[in-house]
Amino acid sequence: MYKSLLRPFFFSFDPEKIHHFTFSLVKVTSKIPGMASLYRRLYTIEDPKLERKLFGLTFKNPVGLAAGFDKNAVLYNELANFGFGFIEIGTVTPKGQAGNPKKRLFRLKDDQGIINRMGFNNEGLEQAIVQLKKNKGKLIIGGNIGKNTQTKPEDYTKDYLECFNGLHPYVDYFVLNVSCPNVGSHAKLNDKDYLLELIGTVQKANKTFAKQKPILLKIAPDLNDIQLDEIIALIAETNLDGVIASNTSVDRSNLKASAERLAEIGNGGVSGQPVKEKSTKVIKYLADKSNKAFPIIGVGGIHSAQDALDKIHAGADLVQIYTGFIYEGPSLIKKINKAILNKS
């Protein structure tokens, strides 16, 4: 029903406007008596064989929602009814910010992809905390954190630290988002010396809490083998809890979209099917070269159960969807979990 009826309707509107509309739709329908339980019956699989234990957490299934969908933590309780094992909110910055000028979100229908240059638009740390206090405890919540656009380079770490300390009581794990191509500090945030400073500072803060939270690093899919070797060494040196592979890509080769269409869209990160093979390759390289020394969450171009299984076979312990959720609908979560059960 989603692909035949709802998706054509949704795709006839501006992507960002329809995103907000669907949020309202899910929010409203979930309040109708019986609808939340109907969503669960339609999309959720409960089976102990789906459970995954990683960095001290127990995920009820390995399929999560990637950051960027529920930026402000306003829909995670309702989205839990669609069968996710975990949801990552954010990217959250200390202060609310509008992000880049609109239009900034574009569909690549022929490629089953999306280009975005949102620019960390979100309502800020305090509003995220307000929303996370409404957590009904249905599933694991990750906090994806970043810096404000206007923050000076010498204060980048301060921004991450503010978000880390503020969200610590309300999320189950953290993701340091240093790989988004839509922020002007992309180069500095990927510098090894800076990453050592950032990770060390956040880990030090983590130890001040009675219960420490896992910290992961989200990396780009465009890293070469030398850069991936540096990531492996960085994880070993800092004892970071894991990696999310990967973010959106700046590579636009082999797209079906015309050069004219891409020029019209302008800059931005590519997600969806165009990054599927690239992200899977990164996962396999990290897993093989490190001898599976750390957990990996695989994300990028998962539009089918087989896509998810390929990520897991490459070395991912968990997977996340985003663009695939938009193109395939909520049934994708159940299909992936079914396929994982059939392989177990």
N, C-alpha and C positions, 0 to 999 in steps of 0.2 A: 504493500500500500504506500509506503514512504516513497519509494523510487518512482512509482507509476503516477501517484497523485500529489503527494505533498512536495516532493522535490521540484517538480516542474513549476509549481506555484511559488515556492520559496525562491527559486532561481530566476524568477521574472522580476524580482526586486533588487535594489541595491544591497550588496552583501552585508554591509554594516547595519543598515536599517533593519533587515530581516533577522539579523542576529539578535537585536534587541527585542524584536517582535516575538521571536520564538522563546526567548527568556520569559517574557510576560505570559505567553501561551502555556508554557510548562508550569509556571508559578500558579497561574489561575486554575488550570485543570487539576493540578495536584491537590487543590483545596476542595474539590468536589468530592463528596463522600463516596468512597469505594474506588476512586481513580488511582490513588497511590498503590493500593493493593493490586489493581488491575495491571498497572505498569510492571509491578514486581512479578506477577504471574506470567506476563508476556515475555519479559526480557531477562529475568534473573535465574541463574542456576546455582543451587546450593549443594555443594559436595565437598567433603573433607579432602578429597584428592586434588582439588584445585588450590588448596591452601599453600602459601609460600612463606617461609620464614627467612627474613633477610634483615641484617643489621639490627637485630633485637626486636623486630616488628613481625607480626603475623598478618599477612595479607589474605583475605578470604578467597581471592582469586587473583591471577596475575595480570588482569587487564585494567589499565587505568586511563584516566582522561588527562591529557597533557595540559600544561600551563598555557594561558592565553585565551582559553574558552571562558572560564569563570574567573576573570581577572580580579573582581572585587568580592569574591566569596559570597555571592548573593543567591546562588542556585545549587550549591553542593548537596544540601539535604534532599532536594527534589531529584537531582541527577543520580543520587545513590539508588533510587528505585529502578534505574535502567540497567542495573547489573554490574556496574563498575566495582572493582576491588579496591580502588583508591582514586582519589581526585587531587590534582595539584592546582592550587589557586595562585593567582598572580599573573604576571610579575608585579610585585608590590614594591613601591618606592616610598621613602619617608613622607614626602609631601605629595598630595594629589597633583596630577598634571594632565593636560589635555592631549598630549601626544602630538604627532605630526599633523599637518593640515589635511583635511579631507579633500578628495577621495584618497583612501589609503589602503583599501582592501579590494582585491580583484580576483575574480574566478578565471581559471584557465580550463574551460569545460572540456576541450578536446584532449587536454593533458591530464584531466582529473586532478588538477592542482589548484593552488591559491598563491597569489603574491600579496604580501602585506608589508607595509612600512608604518605600522601603528605607532611605534615610538614610545612604548611603555606607558600608554594611556591608562590611568587608574585613579581611584579616588583617594589613594594614600593609605598610610599605615593605620591611622586611627580608625578610619571607616572599616578597614579590613578586620580589625580587632572587634569592632561592634558586631559585625556579621558573624565572626567565628565564635563569639560567645553564644550564638544560637545553635551551635553544633549539637545534633541529637545523637551523635556517637555511632552512626550507621556504618562508617568505614574510615579508613586511614586517610588523613589529609596532609598533603605536602605544601610547604610554603616556598614559592619561587620568589627570590628577592633580587633587587637591582638598585641602581642609583638614579637619582633625578638628573634630567637632561642638563640643567643649569649648574649642577654641582662642579666645583673646580677640581682639577685632577688631584690635588693634595688632600681633598676631602672625600674621595671615592670610597675608601675603606670605612670612613665614618658613617656614610649612608647605609652600607651593607650591615654594619654593626648595629645601627639604630633599628633597622628592620628585624634583624636577628633577635635582638633582646626583646623587642616589642611583641613579636609573634611567638616567641619560645613557649609560653604556656599554652598556646592554642593550636599548634600544628605538631604532627608526628615526625616529620623529617623536613630538612631544608635543602633547597637547590640554589647554588650560587650561579646566577645567570650572567655569564661573562662572554657569551658567544652570539648574542642577538646582533644581526648585521644592521639593525635600524637605529643604532645609537652611535654617536660620533666618536666615542672613545674605544671603538672596537679593537684597535691595535694595542693600546695600553692594557686593556683588560685581558689580553691574551699573552702579555709579556710574562715570562716565567718568574722573573724576580718579583713582579707585582703580585702574581698569583700566590707566591710563597708568603708574601706579606699579608695578603687578604686572608688566605686560609689560616695562617698562624694566628692572626688576630681574632678571627671568628671562633677558632678552636679554643683559644684561651678563654673567651667569653663563655663558651659552652661549659667549661669546667666549673664555672661559678654557680651553675644551677644544680639542684639536688639530683635531677635526672637529665643526663645529657641526651641530646637529639642527634640522629644521624645527619651528616652533611655530605651532599653530593655536588659534583661539578657538571654543568651542562656544556657540552662542547659542540663545535661546528662540524658539519659533515664534509667540509672542504679542506680539512687538514691533510697534509701529506704524511708519508710514513715517518719521516724525521720528526715532525711535530707530534705525531701520535706516540712515538718513542719517548718524547719529552713528557707527554701526559702520563704515560706509564711510570716514568721515573718520578714525576711529581707526586703521584698517588702513593708510591712506595716511600718517598721521603716524608710526606706529611701524614701518612696513615689515614687519608681521607676515606670516607665510607663507601663511595661508589661514584659511578659516572652515568650521566644520561646522554645517550648518543642516538639522535643528534638534534640540533636546532635546525632552523631553516637555512637554505643554501643561497649563495650569491651566483652560483653557476647556472647559466641559462642555455647551455648547449643541449642539443637534441630535443628541444621543445617543439611541439607541433604548432604552437601559436606562432603567427607570422611575426617577422621582424618589425613590421609596422605596428602591430598590436602591442608588442613588448615595448617599443619606443613610446607609444602612447601612454602605457602604464607608468613607465619610469622606474626608478629604483625600488628595491624591496627584496625581502627574502622569499624564496620559493619553498612551498611545502606540498605534501601529497605525493602522488605517484612518481613525479619526476625525481624525487630524492630517495626513492625506495632502495634501489640497488646501492647507491652511494652510502646511505646510513648502515645498511646491512654489512657492507664491506668494512666500514669503520668498526662495527661491533665485532666482527670476526677477527680483525687485526688485533684489537685490544685484548680479546679473550685468548687468542692463540699466543701472542707475543708475551703476555703477562702470565701465561699458564693459569688463566682464570683466577688471578690473585685478588680480584675485587668484583663486587656485584655490578652488573650493567643493566640499566633500563633502556630498552630499545624503542625508538620512536622515529617515524619518518616513512610515509607512504604505505601504511597498513590499511588496505582497503578490502581485504578478504582474510578468511581464516588461514589460508596458506601463507599469505604475507606475514602474518604473526608467527606462524610455525617456522618460517624461514629465519626470522629474527632470533627466535629461541634456539634453533639449531645452530645459528652462527655464534651464540654465546650469551644472549640476553636472558636474564633471570625473570624480568617482568617486561611488559610492553605497555606503551601508551598510544592512544589514538587521538586525532584532532580532525585533520582534513578528511580522513576516512569516515569519521562520525558524521560529518556534514554531507558527504557524497552518498554514503551507504545507509545512514540512519541508525537508530538504536539497536536494530536486530544484529548488527555487526558484533556487538559485545557477546551476545549469546552464541553466535556462530563460532567465534574464536574459542570461547570456553568449552563448547561442545567438542571442537576439534582437539583441544588440549586433553580433554578427558578420554577421547578415543585413542589418543597416542599413549596414554598412561597405562 
